[in-house]
Amino acid sequence: MAGIETQRLFLYKIAMCGIGIALAELIWAVYFKPVYGKTEEMDINERKDILIFRGILYAGIILALTLGL
């Protein structure tokens, strides 16, 4: 019985991670890509800042969904 419940919980968390990635990509594309989309034309320091911001955005959305917030 506990094994089945653990599998259901595991699949639920994996599904929430997938939904989180899709939602983060949608938010990035709609709100932030028009502003920060030209990373090819930026120097390396500006590019790092934007990629760190994007990583924090993704991590925040995925954590919020998997923790049920």
VEXTORNU-28052 format. One record per residue (C-alpha): x negated, y negated, z negated; residue in one letter; residue number from 1. Coordinates in pm, 1 decimal, always signed. Example, Ala and Ser with C-alpha at 12.3 -4.5 7.8 and 13.67 -1.06 7.14 Angstrom:
{{-1230.0, +450.0, -780.0}, 'A', 1}
{{-1367.0, +106.0, -714.0}, 'S', 2}
//
This chain:
{{+0.0, +0.0, +0.0}, 'M', 1}
{{-276.1, -246.2, -88.7}, 'A', 2}
{{-460.0, -163.0, +234.2}, 'G', 3}
{{-164.9, -258.7, +451.5}, 'I', 4}
{{-113.7, -585.2, +266.0}, 'E', 5}
{{-483.7, -666.8, +300.4}, 'T', 6}
{{-469.7, -604.2, +675.0}, 'Q', 7}
{{-165.3, -827.9, +711.4}, 'R', 8}
{{-338.7, -1104.8, +518.5}, 'L', 9}
{{-654.8, -1065.5, +727.7}, 'F', 10}
{{-460.8, -1087.2, +1054.7}, 'L', 11}
{{-269.8, -1388.6, +922.4}, 'Y', 12}
{{-594.6, -1570.1, +840.1}, 'K', 13}
{{-741.0, -1484.7, +1181.7}, 'I', 14}
{{-424.5, -1618.8, +1347.8}, 'A', 15}
{{-447.4, -1937.6, +1141.6}, 'M', 16}
{{-810.8, -1982.0, +1252.7}, 'C', 17}
{{-706.2, -1946.8, +1616.4}, 'G', 18}
{{-421.7, -2193.9, +1574.1}, 'I', 19}
{{-658.4, -2428.7, +1390.8}, 'G', 20}
{{-910.0, -2423.2, +1673.7}, 'I', 21}
{{-636.2, -2490.2, +1929.2}, 'A', 22}
{{-491.3, -2773.7, +1720.1}, 'L', 23}
{{-834.5, -2927.9, +1659.8}, 'A', 24}
{{-911.1, -2914.3, +2031.8}, 'E', 25}
{{-576.4, -3078.8, +2110.2}, 'L', 26}
{{-634.6, -3355.5, +1854.6}, 'I', 27}
{{-987.4, -3409.8, +1988.3}, 'W', 28}
{{-865.0, -3428.4, +2348.4}, 'A', 29}
{{-575.8, -3664.9, +2278.9}, 'V', 30}
{{-717.3, -3905.3, +2021.0}, 'Y', 31}
{{-1096.6, -3895.7, +2028.2}, 'F', 32}
{{-1213.8, -3782.1, +2372.3}, 'K', 33}
{{-1108.4, -4104.8, +2549.0}, 'P', 34}
{{-1335.1, -4295.9, +2309.0}, 'V', 35}
{{-1621.3, -4049.4, +2256.5}, 'Y', 36}
{{-1595.5, -3846.0, +2575.6}, 'G', 37}
{{-1898.4, -3981.9, +2761.7}, 'K', 38}
{{-2161.8, -3801.3, +2556.0}, 'T', 39}
{{-2385.4, -3753.3, +2861.4}, 'E', 40}
{{-2451.0, -4125.6, +2875.5}, 'E', 41}
{{-2538.1, -4156.7, +2504.6}, 'M', 42}
{{-2875.4, -4119.0, +2345.6}, 'D', 43}
{{-2953.0, -3820.8, +2123.1}, 'I', 44}
{{-2872.4, -3993.0, +1791.0}, 'N', 45}
{{-2527.5, -4107.4, +1899.2}, 'E', 46}
{{-2456.1, -3763.3, +2042.2}, 'R', 47}
{{-2551.2, -3595.2, +1712.9}, 'K', 48}
{{-2319.3, -3824.1, +1518.5}, 'D', 49}
{{-2025.9, -3744.4, +1744.5}, 'I', 50}
{{-2091.3, -3369.3, +1734.4}, 'L', 51}
{{-2113.2, -3377.0, +1353.1}, 'I', 52}
{{-1783.0, -3566.2, +1341.4}, 'F', 53}
{{-1625.1, -3313.3, +1576.7}, 'R', 54}
{{-1749.7, -3025.2, +1361.8}, 'G', 55}
{{-1606.5, -3183.5, +1048.1}, 'I', 56}
{{-1275.5, -3237.9, +1227.5}, 'L', 57}
{{-1260.8, -2872.3, +1333.0}, 'Y', 58}
{{-1364.0, -2744.6, +989.3}, 'A', 59}
{{-1111.4, -2965.2, +811.7}, 'G', 60}
{{-819.1, -2851.7, +1025.7}, 'I', 61}
{{-913.4, -2483.7, +1006.0}, 'I', 62}
{{-959.5, -2499.3, +628.9}, 'L', 63}
{{-628.6, -2681.7, +584.6}, 'A', 64}
{{-440.5, -2416.6, +780.7}, 'L', 65}
{{-610.7, -2115.9, +621.1}, 'T', 66}
{{-559.6, -2253.5, +271.1}, 'L', 67}
{{-196.5, -2330.6, +344.1}, 'G', 68}
{{-213.1, -2707.0, +300.0}, 'L', 69}
//
